[in-house]
Amino acid sequence: MISTSTNPAASGRLLSLDAFRGLTVAAMIMVNNAGDWSHIYAPLGHAEWNGWTPTDLIFPFFLFIVGVSITFALGGIKQKGDTGDAARKIVRRGLTLFALGLFLNFFPKFDPTNVRILGVLQRIGIVYIVCSFVFLRTDVRGQRLLAGALLLGYYLLMTVVPVPGVGYPNLEPTTNLSAWLDNLVLTPAHVYKSTKVWDPEGILSTLPAIATGLLGVLTGTWLRGNRPVAEKIAWLFSAGVLIAIAGLFADALFPINKKIWTSSFVLLTGGLAMLGLATCYWLIDVVGPERPLYRRLSLPFVAYGVNAITVFFMSGLIPRIMNLVKVPGPDGGEVGLIEYLYRSFIAPFFSSPYNASLAGALTFVVIWGVILWIMYRRNIIVKV
């Protein structure tokens, strides 16, 4: 149970953090599993280039949560000063995340000549390793300076440094510096298949993604402090609003863009993530003990949150396995099992293909929710 003292974070775990993580992962699964990709509502798709949609908030929210979680997992170790064993565990966990992401990219063809090297889990692994070591070996001032340096440095790299072969700095999809580096180091055969010349989780854009994680580290350190709860929440809301506004203003110089993870994107999403976590913290960990309904409503998301990596990995793997099974479709041709189930048991009940597509995604979320709830009730937590 979470302590009902004036400092709920003192227990070392926040129910609100698990709930916020679970809400983020559930949203990630929903937008990754549309029933019909040709019919999705605009907010459930990514912005084509500059700009943002609610879907573009999901991944940076998760990286922010990774940063917050680091402070709770490693805070005691940092205080003791014995980080040797922790360092090995950090590297092992980060590499495991990278390997799981690489496996998803390999499956089911296992073709090393044409496989994407980077991806979502890979970026999570890298950000986790870097932010963990930064947290253990620097103070708050150092973390702030590093986050600022990453954002400013990335801005200068992308807007000042001429792109080889192009001759001038630019932020166009295929000719910016990040795309050039991905194309040079990873080669077109090993980047995101939809682009072939750059990767949305590419090499250079990992630098500002680390800054996203560091914003989470700074937030977690603030929550774990001994200040009164009211002060913590007031400052989190204030900081979240100011940082998000800074991102909107920075958009004029460095457009908000998830695909190259611009510095303005980091500020906007980091500020909004602070607001989201502050809201969950207030409702679940502060007010929740006196209003149990808030906690009960959060539990389905907590079930998602405590097994977040597991459900993300399995929700990516199982549909691929199911689509290897070919069955006769409603129109007579062969289709994958997932498509068959959608076209036979979901789509016919909706007159709007957009509503049907959304229903397909929500069905996926509910099925996983039931599985995770059973695991949660039985205290089954798969640790990576």
Salt bridges, closest charged atoms under 4 A:
ASP18 OD2 - ARG13 NE 2.89
ASP18 OD1 - ARG21 NH1 2.70
ASP36 OD2 - HIS39 ND1 2.79
ASP56 OD1 - HIS46 ND1 2.61
ASP85 OD1 - ARG88 NH2 3.44
ASP85 OD2 - LYS89 NZ 3.36
ASP199 OD1 - ARG116 NH2 2.62
GLU201 OE1 - ARG116 NH2 2.51
GLU201 OE2 - LYS258 NZ 3.72
ASP285 OD1 - ARG295 NH2 3.83
ASP331 OD2 - ARG343 NH2 3.15
GLU339 OE2 - ARG343 NH1 2.80
